[in-house]
Amino acid sequence: MAHVPQARLFSWEDVEACPDIERLSVALDYLPDDALMQALEARRAKGRDDYPVQAMWNAVIAGVVFNTRASPRYGGNLAATRR
């Protein structure tokens, strides 16, 4: 049986070598979350908009990309940036 070598689409080494902010940018650009954002916005309807849905979602994704394990840190960081 012949073995045909194939080029890789990407390697984890390349991903890990990228700066964190670039990895976050790629994740946010290519994550298929449009339907989710629309559904969450519709569910919120005319409720309070202290923290916009998209901003909170981006914070969750940033936590995953930056490998942050403590979610309460997001709230403190977001509250500090709102001032």
C-alpha positions as CSV (number, residue, x, y, z in Angstrom):
1,M,0.0,0.0,0.0
2,A,1.4,3.4,-1.0
3,H,1.6,6.2,1.6
4,V,0.8,9.6,0.2
5,P,2.1,12.5,2.3
6,Q,-0.3,15.4,2.7
7,A,0.4,18.9,3.8
8,R,-1.1,19.9,7.2
9,L,-3.7,22.6,7.3
10,F,-2.1,24.0,10.4
11,S,0.0,22.8,13.3
12,W,-0.5,23.4,16.9
13,E,3.0,24.7,17.1
14,D,2.1,27.5,14.7
15,V,-1.0,28.3,16.8
16,E,0.9,28.3,20.0
17,A,3.6,30.5,18.5
18,C,1.1,33.3,17.7
19,P,0.7,36.1,20.1
20,D,-2.4,35.8,22.3
21,I,-4.2,38.7,20.8
22,E,-3.7,37.3,17.3
23,R,-5.2,33.9,18.4
24,L,-8.1,35.7,19.9
25,S,-8.7,37.7,16.7
26,V,-8.6,34.5,14.6
27,A,-11.0,32.8,17.1
28,L,-13.5,35.7,17.1
29,D,-13.3,36.1,13.3
30,Y,-13.9,32.4,12.4
31,L,-16.2,31.3,15.2
32,P,-19.6,30.7,13.7
33,D,-21.6,32.5,16.4
34,D,-23.9,34.8,14.5
35,A,-27.0,32.7,15.1
36,L,-26.2,32.4,18.8
37,M,-25.7,36.1,19.1
38,Q,-29.0,36.8,17.4
39,A,-30.8,34.4,19.6
40,L,-29.3,35.8,22.8
41,E,-30.1,39.4,21.7
42,A,-33.7,38.4,20.9
43,R,-34.0,36.7,24.2
44,R,-32.8,39.7,26.0
45,A,-35.2,41.9,24.0
46,K,-35.7,45.1,25.8
47,G,-34.0,44.0,29.0
48,R,-31.1,45.8,30.6
49,D,-28.1,46.3,28.5
50,D,-25.4,47.0,31.1
51,Y,-23.2,44.4,29.5
52,P,-23.8,43.9,25.8
53,V,-24.2,40.2,24.7
54,Q,-21.4,40.4,22.1
55,A,-18.9,41.9,24.6
56,M,-19.7,39.3,27.2
57,W,-19.4,36.5,24.6
58,N,-16.0,37.9,23.5
59,A,-14.9,37.8,27.1
60,V,-15.8,34.2,27.4
61,I,-13.9,33.3,24.2
62,A,-10.9,35.4,25.4
63,G,-10.9,33.3,28.6
64,V,-10.7,30.1,26.6
65,V,-8.0,31.4,24.2
66,F,-6.0,32.9,27.0
67,N,-6.5,29.7,29.1
68,T,-7.9,31.6,32.0
69,R,-9.6,29.3,34.5
70,A,-11.2,31.7,37.0
71,S,-14.3,33.3,35.4
72,P,-14.8,35.8,38.3
73,R,-11.7,37.6,36.9
74,Y,-13.7,38.6,33.8
75,G,-16.3,40.5,35.8
76,G,-13.7,42.5,37.7
77,N,-11.8,43.3,34.5
78,L,-14.9,44.3,32.6
79,A,-16.2,46.4,35.5
80,A,-12.8,48.2,35.6
81,T,-12.8,48.9,31.9
82,R,-16.3,50.4,32.1
83,R,-15.2,53.2,34.4
